């Protein structure tokens, strides 16, 4: 048995797994989305607010960052600005999730950043398409 080829094939399997940071203070929704995404072979880390999320971002460059807008301790816009200052290359990996369409402050922020936005309730197909879009864009940006 060739252990080198086993190791190489294991490495290529690991390379296909994408990491997602999911920030939402709604624990039930976060757990549901986490289970859904893990069933599609994503590695998901959850955080209840921007402070926890920032701690996670400092430890790992996630492939996708899904961020609720309205959270205690540090809302989505403040979290984004903190990431922009510390790890600006991650800003193209954001997908914002909000249940507050029509909120002028949130709408203004979302227009000012070039990120995808999903509105609650989140539709599974839209979520998967958004993740695929972010992954393709970040991969093409890195290969340039």
Secondary structure by P-SEA (a helix, b strand, c coil): ccaaaaaaaaaaaaaabbbbbbbccaaaaaaaaaaaaaaaccbbbbbccaaaaaaaaaaccccbbbbbcccccccaaaaaaaaaaccccccccbbbbbcccccaaaaaaaaaccbbbbcccccaaaaaaaaaaaaaaaaaaaac
